[in-house]
Amino acid sequence: MVKITMNVEGMACPRCEAHMVEAIKKAFNVKKVTASHTSKSCEIIAKEEIAESAILDAVKETGYVVSDVKCEPHKKFCLFGK
């Protein structure tokens, strides 16, 4: 599992967040996507790494601008340590 974090410019409201989440889910097979217009960020949890160029292309179609993409291994948090 990988966690991809992006800085995204142009989101101004909750509807913008939903638009970003829809675009990512439509373009890629991902586990989870969250977007925040207040922190200007989007986080993707996926089984496999996604090419940065593919992410940039998918976001470009929404009209938003990605200024940074960071990919790292995703560690599941378990409340009970199992």
C-alpha positions in Angstrom: 0.0 0.0 0.0 1.2 3.5 -0.8 0.1 7.0 0.4 0.3 9.7 -2.2 0.0 13.3 -0.9 -0.4 16.3 -3.2 -0.5 20.0 -2.7 -3.4 21.3 -4.8 -4.2 24.9 -5.7 -7.6 26.1 -6.9 -10.0 24.2 -4.6 -12.3 26.7 -2.8 -15.1 24.8 -1.2 -16.4 21.3 -0.2 -17.8 20.8 -3.8 -14.3 21.3 -5.1 -13.1 18.6 -2.7 -15.8 16.3 -4.0 -14.8 17.1 -7.6 -11.2 16.2 -6.9 -12.1 12.9 -5.2 -14.4 11.9 -8.1 -11.7 12.6 -10.6 -9.1 10.5 -8.8 -11.5 7.6 -8.2 -12.6 7.7 -11.9 -9.0 7.7 -13.2 -7.5 5.1 -10.8 -8.3 2.1 -8.8 -7.7 3.4 -5.3 -8.6 2.4 -1.7 -9.3 5.9 -0.4 -9.1 9.6 -1.4 -9.5 12.6 0.7 -9.2 16.3 -0.3 -9.2 19.5 1.7 -9.7 22.9 0.3 -8.6 24.5 3.6 -5.2 22.7 3.7 -5.0 22.7 -0.2 -4.2 19.0 -0.2 -5.3 15.6 -1.5 -4.3 12.2 -0.1 -4.6 9.0 -2.0 -4.3 5.5 -0.5 -3.7 2.9 -3.2 -2.5 -0.7 -3.5 0.3 0.2 -5.9 2.2 3.4 -6.8 0.6 5.6 -9.4 2.9 7.4 -11.9 3.1 11.1 -11.0 2.5 12.1 -14.7 -0.8 10.1 -14.7 -1.9 11.9 -11.5 -1.0 15.3 -12.9 -2.9 14.5 -16.1 -6.0 13.5 -14.1 -5.9 16.6 -11.9 -5.2 18.9 -14.9 -8.6 17.9 -16.4 -10.3 19.2 -13.2 -8.8 22.6 -13.6 -6.8 22.4 -10.3 -3.1 22.7 -10.2 -0.8 20.2 -8.3 2.3 21.9 -6.9 3.9 18.9 -5.2 3.5 15.1 -5.2 4.9 12.9 -2.4 4.7 9.1 -2.4 5.5 6.9 0.6 4.6 3.5 2.0 1.3 3.5 3.8 1.2 1.9 7.2 -2.2 0.9 8.4 -3.1 2.2 11.9 -4.7 -0.3 14.1 -6.1 0.8 17.4 -5.4 -2.5 19.2 -2.0 -3.1 17.7 -2.9 -6.2 15.7 
